[in-house]
């Protein structure tokens, strides 16, 4: 595996945001949840889709803070435009556990 330079790492804009809306992504080929995430005043609300249905239900995600990459290009996923990449940890069974802060953080805070 190639090592990243510090400059390369700094280009990845990882921020914390609060999920304000979530629903099952019915049109997705693989089961997924569509989310709207509030990243605070500077960035605003961005949409994302994540294949996290093994461990999460849309109703329980509201109010949860997540870590996401906010400076990737938008990606069309079927009829949905994803505007950020929510991060998580792949488990041995292929399921995803969300990367979340262990304490409440200010929306839009950058990973340091």
VOLUM-56525 format. One line per 3 residues: number of its first residue (from 1); their letters; for each residue z, y, x of N, C-alpha, C. Coordinates in nm, 4 decimals. Layout:
BEGIN
NUM> a> Z Y X Z Y X Z Y X  ...
This chain:
BEGIN
1> xxx> 0.0000 -0.1174 0.0844 0.0000 0.0000 0.0000 0.0000 0.1237 0.0890  -0.0875 0.2177 0.0578 -0.0948 0.3417 0.1342 0.0187 0.4361 0.0950  0.0785 0.4989 0.1943 0.1818 0.5993 0.1681 0.1179 0.7289 0.1221
4> xxx> 0.1854 0.7973 0.0312 0.1425 0.9296 -0.0138 0.1980 1.0349 0.0800  0.1276 1.1429 0.0894 0.1835 1.2579 0.1602 0.2707 1.3347 0.0610  0.3577 1.4194 0.1125 0.4413 1.5010 0.0251 0.3542 1.5906 -0.0632
7> xxx> 0.2481 1.6461 -0.0072 0.1576 1.7317 -0.0845 0.0945 1.6551 -0.2010  0.0573 1.5292 -0.1771 -0.0006 1.4490 -0.2849 0.1017 1.4249 -0.3956  0.2246 1.3930 -0.3588 0.3302 1.3704 -0.4584 0.3554 1.4964 -0.5407
10> xxx> 0.3573 1.6101 -0.4745 0.3843 1.7358 -0.5449 0.2767 1.7704 -0.6478  0.1580 1.7168 -0.6319 0.0515 1.7431 -0.7291 0.0768 1.6743 -0.8622  0.1563 1.5661 -0.8629 0.1885 1.4954 -0.9867 0.2987 1.5737 -1.0578
13> xxx> 0.2663 1.6297 -1.1733 0.3602 1.7135 -1.2471 0.4339 1.6286 -1.3502  0.5492 1.5753 -1.3102 0.6335 1.4929 -1.3964 0.7381 1.5816 -1.4616  0.7398 1.5819 -1.5947 0.8317 1.6662 -1.6702 0.9063 1.5838 -1.7748
16> xxx> 1.0186 1.6374 -1.8190 1.0946 1.5758 -1.9270 1.0615 1.6494 -2.0559  1.0504 1.5730 -2.1634 1.0261 1.6307 -2.2947 1.0935 1.5468 -2.4015  1.1116 1.6073 -2.5174 1.1761 1.5399 -2.6304 1.0714 1.4989 -2.7332
19> xxx> 1.0768 1.3739 -2.7748 0.9851 1.3240 -2.8773 1.0241 1.3874 -3.0106  0.9291 1.4595 -3.0713 0.9558 1.5274 -3.1986 0.8853 1.4600 -3.3161  0.7883 1.3734 -3.2884 0.7202 1.2974 -3.3930 0.6666 1.1693 -3.3313
22> xxx> 0.6672 1.0615 -3.4091 0.6169 0.9328 -3.3609 0.5705 0.8491 -3.4793  0.4625 0.7764 -3.4576 0.4121 0.6870 -3.5616 0.3327 0.5746 -3.4968  0.3210 0.4641 -3.5689 0.2401 0.3523 -3.5202 0.0947 0.3982 -3.5105
25> xxx> 0.0313 0.3634 -3.4015 -0.1104 0.3953 -3.3783 -0.1917 0.2812 -3.4387  -0.2230 0.2923 -3.5677 -0.2861 0.1843 -3.6433 -0.4241 0.1467 -3.5909  -0.4979 0.2437 -3.5351 -0.6336 0.2173 -3.4887 -0.6390 0.1584 -3.3476
28> xxx> -0.5268 0.1510 -3.2790 -0.5248 0.1019 -3.1409 -0.5587 -0.0467 -3.1346  -0.6311 -0.0854 -3.0318 -0.6648 -0.2268 -3.0120 -0.5385 -0.3047 -2.9766  -0.4590 -0.2505 -2.8835 -0.3294 -0.3097 -2.8490 -0.2215 -0.2290 -2.9200
31> xxx> -0.1165 -0.2946 -2.9726 -0.0127 -0.2207 -3.0451 0.0423 -0.1041 -2.9621  0.0486 0.0137 -3.0260 0.0937 0.1341 -2.9566 0.1598 0.2295 -3.0565  0.2263 0.3288 -3.0001 0.2901 0.4343 -3.0787 0.2332 0.5682 -3.0334
34> xxx> 0.1927 0.6505 -3.1308 0.1493 0.7876 -3.1025 0.2722 0.8774 -3.1103  0.2825 0.9705 -3.0155 0.3988 1.0588 -3.0104 0.3552 1.2028 -2.9892  0.4381 1.2944 -3.0387 0.4281 1.4353 -3.0041 0.5555 1.4675 -2.9273
37> xxx> 0.5382 1.5277 -2.8099 0.6507 1.5494 -2.7180 0.6613 1.6975 -2.6862  0.7809 1.7523 -2.7047 0.8069 1.8939 -2.6783 0.8503 1.9112 -2.5332  0.7669 1.9798 -2.4541 0.7962 2.0057 -2.3137 0.8447 2.1487 -2.2908
40> xxx> 0.8917 2.2134 -2.3947 0.9476 2.3470 -2.3790 0.8432 2.4562 -2.3896  0.8901 2.5779 -2.3749 0.8089 2.6967 -2.3983 0.6861 2.7062 -2.3073  0.7008 2.6745 -2.1799 0.5904 2.6890 -2.0835 0.4734 2.5961 -2.1140
43> xxx> 0.5027 2.4713 -2.1493 0.3989 2.3699 -2.1688 0.3690 2.3467 -2.3165  0.4709 2.3503 -2.3994 0.4536 2.3278 -2.5426 0.4579 2.1801 -2.5792  0.3971 2.1481 -2.6915 0.3952 2.0109 -2.7429 0.2656 1.9437 -2.7013
46> xxx> 0.2804 1.8227 -2.6467 0.1644 1.7426 -2.6070 0.1715 1.6082 -2.6784  0.0529 1.5496 -2.7001 0.0429 1.4197 -2.7663 0.0219 1.3092 -2.6622  0.0743 1.1914 -2.6952 0.0553 1.0764 -2.6076 0.0592 0.9487 -2.6900
49> xxx> -0.0016 0.8454 -2.6372 0.0038 0.7119 -2.6960 0.0602 0.6182 -2.5898  0.1486 0.5301 -2.6322 0.2079 0.4362 -2.5366 0.2226 0.2985 -2.6003  0.1974 0.1958 -2.5209 0.2108 0.0574 -2.5671 0.3553 0.0125 -2.5469
52> xxx> 0.4433 0.0627 -2.6329 0.5873 0.0400 -2.6182 0.6488 -0.0256 -2.7412  0.5650 -0.0891 -2.8244 0.6127 -0.1445 -2.9506 0.7038 -0.2664 -2.9347  0.7071 -0.3273 -2.8179 0.7959 -0.4431 -2.7973 0.9430 -0.4032 -2.8024
55> xxx> 0.9747 -0.2809 -2.7598 1.1147 -0.2394 -2.7511 1.1494 -0.1182 -2.8373  1.0489 -0.0518 -2.8956 1.0755 0.0740 -2.9658 1.0049 0.0789 -3.1004  1.0701 0.1444 -3.1957 1.0131 0.1756 -3.3268 0.9969 0.3272 -3.3345
58> xxx> 0.8936 0.3747 -3.4032 0.8729 0.5190 -3.4109 0.9958 0.5967 -3.4589  1.0652 0.5449 -3.5604 1.1797 0.6170 -3.6166 1.2919 0.6359 -3.5159  1.3104 0.5401 -3.4268 1.4205 0.5487 -3.3300 1.3846 0.6337 -3.2087
61> xxx> 1.2571 0.6687 -3.1934 1.2143 0.7486 -3.0786 1.2369 0.8983 -3.0976  1.2449 0.9436 -3.2212 1.2614 1.0860 -3.2483 1.3913 1.1350 -3.1834  1.3794 1.2412 -3.1043 1.4961 1.2980 -3.0360 1.5218 1.2411 -2.8977
64> xxx> 1.4509 1.1342 -2.8603 1.4668 1.0735 -2.7271 1.3887 1.1575 -2.6259  1.4466 1.1764 -2.5089 1.3747 1.2444 -2.4013 1.3044 1.1410 -2.3146  1.1826 1.1746 -2.2731 1.1018 1.0872 -2.1880 1.0496 1.1658 -2.0691
67> xxx> 1.0071 1.0933 -1.9675 0.9440 1.1526 -1.8508 0.7937 1.1270 -1.8618  0.7134 1.2313 -1.8401 0.5692 1.2161 -1.8542 0.4959 1.2983 -1.7495  0.3773 1.2508 -1.7134 0.2866 1.3273 -1.6279 0.2096 1.4208 -1.7203
70> xxx> 0.2225 1.5501 -1.6956 0.1596 1.6480 -1.7857 0.0325 1.7111 -1.7287  -0.0073 1.6717 -1.6067 -0.1275 1.7334 -1.5485 -0.2420 1.6349 -1.5243  -0.2444 1.5233 -1.5973 -0.3631 1.4381 -1.5978 -0.4636 1.4973 -1.6960
73> xxx> -0.5923 1.4689 -1.6782 -0.6901 1.5121 -1.7782 -0.6623 1.4418 -1.9115  -0.6983 1.5055 -2.0217 -0.6861 1.4415 -2.1520 -0.7683 1.3133 -2.1523  -0.7226 1.2152 -2.2329 -0.7933 1.0873 -2.2401 -0.8125 1.0490 -2.3860
76> xxx> -0.9376 1.0232 -2.4216 -0.9690 0.9802 -2.5580 -0.9349 0.8327 -2.5722  -0.8497 0.8008 -2.6691 -0.8126 0.6617 -2.6984 -0.8502 0.6377 -2.8442  -0.9675 0.5811 -2.8670 -1.0176 0.5672 -3.0035 -1.0277 0.7055 -3.0662
79> xxx> -0.9692 0.7232 -3.1854 -0.9772 0.8527 -3.2520 -0.8710 0.9527 -3.2048  -0.7918 0.9160 -3.1061 -0.6761 0.9953 -3.0637 -0.6982 1.0514 -2.9238  -0.6622 1.1794 -2.9039 -0.6716 1.2416 -2.7718 -0.5324 1.2480 -2.7104
82> xxx> -0.5117 1.1714 -2.6035 -0.3839 1.1712 -2.5331 -0.3839 1.2859 -2.4318  -0.2742 1.3634 -2.4295 -0.2668 1.4829 -2.3459 -0.1678 1.4709 -2.2304  -0.0939 1.3606 -2.2257 -0.0002 1.3368 -2.1153 0.0242 1.1865 -2.1042
85> xxx> 0.0816 1.1450 -1.9921 0.1096 1.0034 -1.9689 0.2604 0.9823 -1.9658  0.3124 0.9164 -2.0689 0.4545 0.8826 -2.0737 0.4787 0.7696 -1.9744  0.5857 0.7803 -1.8959 0.6118 0.6803 -1.7923 0.7139 0.5771 -1.8382
88> xxx> 0.7033 0.4600 -1.7778 0.7954 0.3513 -1.8081 0.7868 0.2456 -1.7005  0.8671 0.1426 -1.7187 0.8767 0.0342 -1.6216 0.8269 -0.0953 -1.6849  0.7274 -0.1592 -1.6211 0.6729 -0.2846 -1.6710 0.7702 -0.3978 -1.6421
91> xxx> 0.8015 -0.4730 -1.7458 0.8915 -0.5868 -1.7351 0.8118 -0.7144 -1.7069  0.8785 -0.8238 -1.6633 0.8059 -0.9477 -1.6318 0.7187 -1.0003 -1.7464  0.7587 -0.9732 -1.8717 0.6801 -1.0203 -1.9855 0.5659 -0.9244 -2.0228
94> xxx> 0.5495 -0.8160 -1.9451 0.4433 -0.7199 -1.9708 0.4850 -0.6050 -2.0612  0.6032 -0.6115 -2.1185 0.6510 -0.5029 -2.2044 0.6925 -0.3828 -2.1186  0.7078 -0.2687 -2.1836 0.7395 -0.1443 -2.1134 0.8739 -0.0901 -2.1614
97> xxx> 0.9589 -0.0514 -2.0657 1.0841 0.0187 -2.0917 1.0615 0.1634 -2.0477  1.0881 0.2585 -2.1364 1.0644 0.3993 -2.1049 1.1509 0.4502 -1.9900  1.0951 0.5409 -1.9108 1.1695 0.6112 -1.8055 1.2314 0.7347 -1.8708
100> xxx> 1.3624 0.7312 -1.8894 1.4304 0.8399 -1.9592 1.5462 0.8920 -1.8743  1.5795 1.0217 -1.8889 1.6951 1.0742 -1.8149 1.8245 1.0163 -1.8733  1.9267 1.0015 -1.7895 2.0534 0.9461 -1.8390 2.1441 1.0535 -1.8989
103> xxx> 2.1024 1.1796 -1.8900 2.1727 1.2901 -1.9540 2.0686 1.3829 -2.0140  2.1118 1.4639 -2.1105 2.0213 1.5619 -2.1736 1.9724 1.6594 -2.0678  1.8421 1.6816 -2.0653 1.7802 1.7746 -1.9701 1.7058 1.8827 -2.0488
106> xxx> 1.6827 1.9949 -1.9877 1.6068 2.1032 -2.0497 1.4613 2.0587 -2.0590  1.4030 2.0660 -2.1796 1.2613 2.0298 -2.1970 1.1760 2.1095 -2.1007  1.0860 2.0383 -2.0337 0.9966 2.1010 -1.9366 1.0482 2.0948 -1.7941
109> xxx> 1.1740 2.0475 -1.7763 1.2268 2.0351 -1.6398 1.1378 1.9417 -1.5593  1.1125 1.9807 -1.4357 1.0260 1.9015 -1.3472 1.1090 1.8017 -1.2686  1.0533 1.6813 -1.2510 1.1207 1.5803 -1.1689 1.1305 1.6319 -1.0264
112> x> 1.2501 1.6244 -0.9701 1.2728 1.6745 -0.8333 1.2943 1.5601 -0.7367
